[in-house]
Amino acid sequence: MRIPENIIDDIRNASEVVSLIGSYVKLKKTGSSFVGLCPFHNEKTPSFSVSPSKQIWRCFGCNRSGNVFTFIMEYEKLNFIEAVRTLAEKSGITIPESGSQKSDYEGGESKSAMIYKVNRAAASEYHKNLMSDAGEDARKYLSERGIKGDMLKDHGIGLAPDEWEWLKQKLSGRGFTQNSLIGSGLMGKSEQGGTYDRFKNRIVFPVINESGKVVAFGGRIWLAESGGAKYVNSPESPVYVKGRVLYGLYQTKEKIRESNRIILVEGYTDFLSIRAAGISDVAATSGTALTTGQARLAKRFADKAVLLYDGDSAGQKAAVRAAIVLLGEGFDVGVVQLPDGSDPDSFVREEGIDKLRELIKNAHSIVDFRIGIIPEEELSSSILKARMARNIVEEIFDLNDELLKGALLKDFASRLGVDEEVLLKESKKFRAFDAADGKVDQVSVTLNDITQRAEYQLAMFLLSANEDVYNSAGEFLKEHTFSHKGIGNIVGLLLNSGFEPNQSKLYDEINEPTERALLSKMLNEIGLVEDEEKTFNESKLRLQKINLDTENRKLRDEIREAEEKGEEPALLIKQQKELTDRLRELEN
């Protein structure tokens, strides 16, 4: 349906560009314009400018520009009509509907718009089920964690019953097809060809992006007798990249702005429990290791971050890694140490919110926290202390801010009783790439050649939250002979660990510093890939061409050697022609 030009003009005029973009990007007034970090590419120095007088925006870094409509199109991945409708809804303007308009779920809309619509409908059905008589026991389970009343409504928490096709039956009457349910990730296909509700028999947590759209879901087992994984998450899609969303941020972003602080927890129930208890400037990483993409999202709303992770060893390690990511994005970082065996949810229920507030108020610096979790016996042993010092140097190695890195090394040296110059020398070892003897390398810039860079890019997709991409990467890489031993070892580990492995445990399986640095880089960067399927296919094609080029050069040398010996190279020439044909096919 064509929207009248006068309606489009009204919507444009009602959508003030600074207010709109300011709800997505942290803007600062500079002269007659506002500037901020561009949401469309990675940068640390603001090059994104918004002009209130011209009602336009422009990024001088990536050269994107436009008005309120193009911003929504770029950010939400919508077409023009969908962007107009989104802004009409925000500004309270009604678009007259034509009687001949197609059903919302027939052709003419993008996959992104379809996913938004089916997710919104699914969230509504799950929530209604939780609030019905059928959800009484699940509501009691949540109530014991302080999650009740307005919290259930505010976050749209729902319940998927123990039925294979309940959601399909509910939504088919609302115009949704089976393909739309499968395409959105709400339903899966069984090996027998049937379909099933991905979140069957789970409490369902809608994941809402910072502009208020349901982009995905997380499902948690709540009955002790239920089988399967504790958590199940939506697959990645055009509207959902796991490493670029923070659960609960939409509901808490204004409180975060007010306090200029974001408290980061890991899980859905951790977030909901402490928010229900009265702490509002909080968001969750949804069970994934904190990514650079999530840190940059948080930086739009606050300058200080407090990490509130589980008190066990895995939680401590995850907190250290998250703190380094946050420091790298310019945050003032504090880390809370919970008792061993405790998590934010259980701590609030057992100790109360006042004690948690006190811990947050007295959050440790990264140096104090990292030293504090070192066992006493390791600090009293020279050998163990030296090993710990090397681990700490490795942990902060990826920081790009050399001044910050130097200051941290100085503080760590003082606390460990180690000569600062010794730590600085140890740090410099990490800059030298030496694949032969396994010395730690600065993998961000020193993968030796195009082959190793292509291998690294493909290996990264074994950490994808998109199961199709993971499977495709695995099928290709398991047959590949790696030129970079470290990448090959990581690929072996990731293939053995399966889809969506426990990221904290992966580090425990790797002893070589080079490989740990590579894994850390992969975990940070996978969340920044916007279109994983497209990028994966491009990377795969690149490595296939490299492999064929390598084989071609080898055959050329063998042909030359055979001719020099007076031997007939006909078979080799035939093989070379076949290789050349395969290369042409790839290039076409």
N, C-alpha and C positions, 0 to 999 in steps of 0.2 A: 504494500500500500504506500502511495506517495503522500508524504506529510506536507501540508501547505507551507509555502515559504514564509507567510506571516507568523505561523506557529513556530517555525524554526528560529525566526528572528526574535520572537518573544523569549524563547528558551535561551538563546545566546545572550540576550540582554539581561536575563535574570540570573545568569551564571557568571558571577564576578570572578575573573581569572585568578587573582591572588588568593581569594578565599577558597576557591576550588582546589587549586594546586597546593595551597598551604595545608590542606587536609591529608595530602599524600607525602609532601616534601617539607622538611624543616627549612623555612625561608627567613632570611635576614635582610632588613632594609638597607640599601646602599644607594645614596643619592635619591634619584627618582624611581629606581627599580628595586626589585627584590632578587636576591641570589641564594642558591643552595646547591647541594650535590645532585647531579643529574640522576634521575631514577632509571635511565635507559642505558647507561654504561657505567663501568666502574671507575671512580675517580676519588681522589682525596682532597683536591683543591677545587672549590666550587667554580663551575663554568656554566651553570644553568641559570638563566636570567628570565625574570617575569616582569613585564611592563604593564602597570595598571592603567596608564594613559592610553596605550595602544591595544590593551586587552589581548596581548599575545605573549608567547614564551619562546625562548630559543636556547639551545645548548651550543656553546662555542667549541665544545670538545668533540661531540659526535655529529654536529651539524643538523640535528633534528630541530624542527620548529613548528609552530602552529598556533591554534586558538583553543578554546575550551573543548570543542568537539574532537579535534585531533589528539589532544592530550588524553582524553578518555579512551579514544580508539587505540592509541599506543599502549597505554597503561593496562587497560582491561582486556586488550586483544579483541575488540569488537569492530563490526563494520559501522558505517556512518549512521544508518537508521537506528541501530542498537545503541549507539552513543547518544543520539538525540533522545531516545526514549529514557535512557539512564538519567540524563540531565533533567529531562522533564519531570521525572519522579522526584529527583532531589529538590527541584525548585517549586514543586506543587502545581505544575501546569498540566492540564488534561489534554491529551491528544485525541481528537474525535476519531472514532473507529468507523471504518466502512463496513456496511453489512455484507459486502462480498469478500471481506478479508479472509485470507486462508487461516486455517487452524494454526496456532502457534507452533505446532509440532510437525507440520508438513515442511515442504521445501522452503528455501528462501532465507534461511538463517544460518549463521556460522555454527561450527561445532562448539565454540566457546559459549555462545548464547544458549544453545541446547543444554549444555552441561549446567550452566547457571540455573536454568528453569527446572530441570529434572531434580537437581540437588535441592532447590528450594521446596519443591513439592514433597520430596522424600523426607526432608527434615520435618516438615509439617506432619506427615503421617507417623513418623517415629515418635514425635513429641506427643501427639494425640494418644498414641498407644500407651506411652509411659503414664500419662495422666488419667487413663481409664482404669477400670477395675482390674484389667489384666496386668497393669503395671504396679499394683499395690506392693508386692514384695520387693521389686526393684527400687521403688521410692523409699521403702524402709531402709534398704541397704545404703542408699545415698544419704538419707536423713541422718544415719549414724555417723556420717562424715561431715555433717553440717550443711550438706547440699540439699536444699529444699526450698519450697515457696518460690519467691521471685528469682532465685538463682537458677532454678530449673527452666523458667520461662526466659530469663535474660539470655541464657546460653543455648536455648533450644534443645536441651538434653532430651534424648529419646530412648526408646526400647525397641529392638528388633525381636519379635517372638521366635520361638523354636519351630519355625516353619520354613520350608525350602523356597516357596514362591509367594510369600505373603505380600511383599512389596510390589511384585509384578501384578498381582491381582488388584491391589489398591490403586495403583497408578494407571493401569490400562483404561480404567473408566474416566481418566482425566486427560486422555488424548496422547499418552506416552506409549511408544512402541517398545518391544523387547530390545530392538537395536539401540534405542536411546538409553535404556537402562544398562546395557552392556557397555556401550560407548562411554558412559559416564563413570564406569567402574563400580556401580552399585550392585550389579549382578555379574556373576562369572559363569563360564561354561564348564561343565564337568567333562571328564574323559569320555563318558558315555553319550555326550551330545546334549544333555539336558542343561538347565540353568539353575542357579541357586543364589540366594540372597547372601552377599559377601559378609554381612554383619549379623547373620542369623544367631539368635540367642545371646545377644550382647547388648549392653548399655551403649548407646550411640552418642558420640560427641561431634556435632557439626563444627567443621573448621571454617571460620569466617575470615575473609581477608580484611585488610584495614579500611576498605571502602564499604564493607557491610555485606558482601556477597558470600554465599556458601560455596566454597571451592572444593571441599573434600569432607571426609568423615573419618573418625577413629572409633573403633569398637572395642570394648573391654569385657572380658568374661567376668561375671559377677556371682555365678553359682559354682560352688566348689566341685560339683560333679561334672561340670562341663569340660569337654575335651578341647584340644586345639591350642593354638598360641594364645597367650594372655591378651595381647593386643593385635588387632588387624586394622590396617590403614588403607585408605583409597590409593589406587595406583596414581602415578603422576599423569597429568593431562595438559591440554593447552592452557588451562586456567590454574593449575596447581603444580608447583615445584616445591617439594617438601622442605628443601633447604632455604626457602625464601619466604616462609610464612611463620608467624608466631601465634600460637593458640591463645585466644583471649585478648589479643591486642586491640581488636576493634572495640571491645567493651571497656577497656581500661586506658586507652591512649590519652584521653583528656586528663585523667588523674596522673598519668606518667608525665605529661607535659607540665602540669602544675608543680609536681615535686621535682622535676628535672632528674628523675631517678627511675630506673626500671629494675625490678627484682625478677630474676630469671630462674625458673624451676624447670624440671625435666618433663613431668607427666601431667596429663589432664587432671587427675584427681588431686595431685599436689596443688595445682593452680586453683582449682575450685574450692578446696578445703581452706586454703589461707585467705582467698578472697571472701568466702562466706564468713570467715572469722573476723574480717574487718580490714584486711590489708588490700588496697585497691590498685597500687602502682606495680602490677605484676603481669607477667606473660610466661608462656611455656614453649619449650622447643619441641614439644610433641614426641619426646622420647628419642630424638636423634641428637647426635653430637652437634654442638653449636657450630654453624657455618658462618663464613664471612658474609654471605648474603643476609642471614638473619641479623648479624651484628650491624650491618649497614641499615637494615630496616629499623632496628631499635634506635640507631643514632639520629633518625629523623625526629625523635620525640624526647630524647634525654641525653645528657652528657655523663651521667653517673650510672653504673651498673653494679648490682649486688647479686652474686651467684649463691643460690640456695639449693644445693644438690644433696643427694643422699649421703649419709655419714659413713658408708662403707668404703672399702678400698677403691672399688670401681667408680663410685661417686666422686671420691677425692681426685682420682686421676682425670676424670672428665672435667671437673671444676678447674684444674690447672690448665688443661688444654683450652677450655672456654675462656679463661682469663687472658691467656696469651692472644687469642683471636680478638677479644674486646680491646685489649691494650693496643693492638695493631690498628684498630679503627678509631683510636683517640679517646676511649672511655677512661674515666676515673673508676677503677675497679676495686670492689670489696668482695671478700669471700667469707661465707658463713661456714663454720665447722659444726655440724650436727653430731650428736653422739653416734658411735658405731652401731649399726643396725637400725638406725632411725632414718625416716624420710620426712619431708615437710608435712605430709598428711598425718602420719602417726604422731609426730612431735606436737602438732597443734592439739590433737585429740587427747594426748596423754599429759602434756605439760601446760597447755594453754597459750593463748595468743600473746599475752603480756611477756612471757619468757621468750617467745620467738621475736617479738619486737626488740627486746633487749639484745638478742644475738645479732639481729640485723643492724641495729644502731652501732654495735661494736664489731662490725665485720672486719676481718683481717685484710691487710694488704697482701698482694700475691706473694711477696717475699716472706712475710710472717706465716702465712698459711702453708706455703711450700716447705719451709723449714719445720713448721709445727707437726707435719704429718710424717716426718722422718723418724723411724724407730730409734730409741735412745741408744741401742747397741751399735747402730750404724754410725752415730756421731762420735762414739768413743773408739772406733776402729779406724786407723789411718787408711787402710785399704778400702774399707767400705765408704769412708768419707770421700775418698778420691773418686770412687765409682759414682757416688751421688752427685758430686760436683760436675762430672761429665754429663750425667743425665740432665742436670739443670741447664747446662750450657746448650745441650741439644734441644731442650724444651723451648728455650727463648730464641733459638737460632733463626726462625723464620720471620722474626720481627724486622720490618723494613726501616724503622726509625732507629738509626744508629745511636743517637743521643740517648734515647730511652733504653736501648739494649745495653749501652755502656753503664748507665746509672743502675740498672738492675744487676749487672755483673758485679759492680762495686758493692752493692748492698748484700748480695749473696756471699761474696768473698768475705765481707766483714762478719756476717752471721755464722759462716762455716769455719771461720778461722783459717782461711786459705789466702795466700798472697794474691792480690788483685791481678798482678801481671801474669801469674800462672793461668788464671781463668781467661784472661784476654788472649793469651797464646793458644789455649785450648779452643777458644772460639774461632780463631783464625784458621785452625785446621779444618773447620767445617766449610771453609770457602774453597778449598782445593778439591777438585774432582779427580778421583783416582779409582776408576772402576776395577783395575786389576787387583789392588790389595784391599778394596772395601772401605777406604777412608770415607768419612762423611762428606757429602758434597752439597753445595747450594743448588738443589735440584731445580729451583725456580728459574735459573738462568744457564745452567751448565750441563744439560743433557747433551752428549757429545755431537750427535749428528741428527739428520732428518729422520733416520730410521728409529733411533731411540725416542725421539719426540713423538713420532707416530705411535710407537708401541705404548708409550706412557698414556697418550690420549685415549687409546682404545681400552687399556687396562682400567682406566678410571671409570669406564661404564659398567664394570662389575660391581660398582658401589651404587648403581642407579636404583632409584625407587620404582622405576618402570620395569616390570618383570619381563616384558617382551624385549626391551633393550638389553637387559641383563642376560637373557637366554641367547640372544643373537651374538652378543659379545663373547659369551662363553663358548659357543659352538665354533666361532672363528679362532679364538685365541688358544684353545686347547690343542689345535693342530699346528700352531706357529712356533718356530724356533727363534728364541729371543736373542738379540744382539746385546741386550743389557741384562746381565744376570740378576740384578736386584729386582727389576720389573718382572722378570720371569718367575722369581720366587714369590713375589706378591700375588701374581696371577694364580699360581698354584694354591696359595693360601685362600684366596677369595673363592676359587672354584670349589675347594673342599668345604668352605664355610657356608656356601649356599646363598640364596637370595636374601637380601636385607639382613646381613650378619650383625651380631652384637658388636658395635664398633669399638666399645671399650676393650672387649676381649681380644680384638685383632692385635692391638699393640703388645699384649702379653705374649703373642705367638712369634714376635719378631725380635731378634737380638741385634741384628746388624743396624748400626745407626743410619747408614745410607738408606736402607729399606724403610726404617721408621720415618725418616724425613720424607721419603717418597709417598708413603701412605698418608702422612699428615697433609701433604700438598694435595693429594687426590681427594681426601675428605673435605678439604676446604673448597676445592674448585668445582666438584661435581654439582654443588648447589647453585653455582653461578651459570650453568649451562641452560639457556632459555628453551631451546628446542632439541631435546636429547636425541630423538630419533633421527632428525636431519643431520645433526652434528656427528652422531655415531656413523651413519652411512657415509658421510664425507671422509671421516677418519679411516674407516675400513677401506674405502676406495683408494685413499692415499697410500696406505700400507700395502695393499695388493699391487699397486703400480710399482712401489719401491721394491717389493719382492721380485716381481717379474723383471724389472730393470737389472737387479743384482744377478738373477739367473742368466739374463741375456748377456751381460758382460762376461760372466764365467764361461758361457758357451763360445763367445767370440774368442776368448783366450785359448780355449781348447781347440777351436778350429784352426787358429793361427799355428798352434803348437803341432797339430797333426800335419798341416801343410809343410811345415819346416822339416818334419821327419819323413816326408814323402808318402804319408798315409792318406787314404781316401776319407774325407770328412763328410760324405753324403748324409749319413745318419744324423750327425751333429747339425748340419745345415738344415735338415728337415725339422729337427727339434727347435732350432732357432726361429724358423719360419712360423712354427706353431705358437711360439712365445710371442712373436711380433703380432700375430693375428689376435691373440688374447689381449695384448696391450691395446690394440686398436679398438677392440670391443669395449674395453673398460673406458677408454677415452670418449667413446660415442655414447 
